Amino acid sequence: MIERTNLSHPPPLREIICKPIDSSVIKEIRIYVKYGNEMSSANVVFESGAEYYYPALDNNTIFQCLFADSIGSTFNKLVAQNDRIRYSRLD
């Protein structure tokens, strides 16, 4: 039997995996879409091997990164350089 220990946070609605073939910075982005929210969480794996978890990213920011001419540059500008966005290094 699987027991959920934290009932206040349901599992994500879906997981979206993006592996940009044209980025020299980002190897993979896993987006966890949340229920009824304009925010999602994401794991980002960089070409260096470092992996970071972002628990709350605005969906519009994710959209801008995924559809930008340069995913790495846009991610750096909108996410990495934004002091208000929380993250944790996983490796």
C-alpha positions as CSV (number, residue, x, y, z in Angstrom):
1,M,0.0,0.0,0.0
2,I,1.3,3.5,-0.9
3,E,0.7,6.1,1.7
4,R,0.7,9.8,0.9
5,T,2.3,11.7,3.7
6,N,1.5,15.2,2.5
7,L,-2.1,15.6,1.4
8,S,-1.8,19.4,0.9
9,H,0.3,19.0,-2.2
10,P,-1.2,16.8,-4.9
11,P,1.1,15.2,-7.5
12,P,1.7,17.2,-10.7
13,L,-0.9,17.0,-13.4
14,R,1.7,16.1,-16.0
15,E,5.4,16.0,-16.7
16,I,6.8,17.6,-19.8
17,I,10.4,16.7,-20.8
18,C,12.3,19.0,-23.1
19,K,15.8,18.0,-24.5
20,P,16.9,21.0,-26.6
21,I,19.3,19.8,-29.3
22,D,20.5,23.2,-30.1
23,S,21.5,24.4,-26.6
24,S,25.1,24.3,-25.5
25,V,24.0,25.2,-21.9
26,I,20.9,23.2,-21.1
27,K,20.8,19.4,-21.5
28,E,17.2,18.8,-20.2
29,I,14.3,20.5,-18.6
30,R,11.6,18.5,-16.8
31,I,8.5,20.6,-16.1
32,Y,6.0,19.4,-13.6
33,V,2.6,21.1,-14.4
34,K,0.6,21.7,-11.2
35,Y,-3.2,21.6,-10.8
36,G,-5.1,24.9,-11.2
37,N,-2.1,27.1,-10.9
38,E,-0.2,29.5,-13.1
39,M,3.0,28.1,-11.6
40,S,4.9,24.9,-12.3
41,S,8.0,23.3,-10.9
42,A,11.0,22.2,-12.9
43,N,14.3,20.3,-12.9
44,V,17.0,21.7,-15.1
45,V,20.0,19.7,-16.1
46,F,22.9,21.7,-17.5
47,E,25.5,20.4,-19.9
48,S,28.0,20.7,-17.1
49,G,26.1,18.0,-15.3
50,A,24.7,20.2,-12.6
51,E,21.0,19.8,-11.8
52,Y,18.7,22.3,-10.2
53,Y,15.2,22.2,-8.9
54,Y,12.9,25.2,-9.2
55,P,9.8,24.7,-7.1
56,A,7.8,27.6,-8.5
57,L,8.3,29.0,-12.0
58,D,5.7,31.1,-13.7
59,N,4.3,29.2,-16.7
60,N,4.7,32.3,-18.9
61,T,8.5,32.3,-18.0
62,I,8.7,28.6,-18.9
63,F,6.9,29.3,-22.2
64,Q,9.3,32.2,-23.0
65,C,12.3,30.0,-22.3
66,L,11.1,27.0,-24.4
67,F,10.1,29.1,-27.4
68,A,13.1,31.5,-27.4
69,D,15.7,31.5,-30.1
70,S,18.3,30.7,-27.4
71,I,16.9,28.6,-24.5
72,G,20.1,29.0,-22.4
73,S,20.4,32.7,-22.8
74,T,16.7,33.3,-22.1
75,F,16.7,31.0,-19.1
76,N,19.8,32.8,-17.7
77,K,18.1,36.2,-18.2
78,L,14.6,35.3,-16.9
79,V,15.4,32.6,-14.2
80,A,19.1,32.4,-13.2
81,Q,19.6,36.1,-12.7
82,N,16.2,36.6,-10.9
83,D,16.9,36.8,-7.2
84,R,13.2,36.2,-6.4
85,I,13.2,32.7,-7.9
86,R,14.0,29.9,-5.4
87,Y,16.0,26.9,-6.4
88,S,18.0,24.0,-4.9
89,R,21.1,22.3,-6.4
90,L,20.5,18.5,-6.6
91,D,23.9,17.1,-7.2
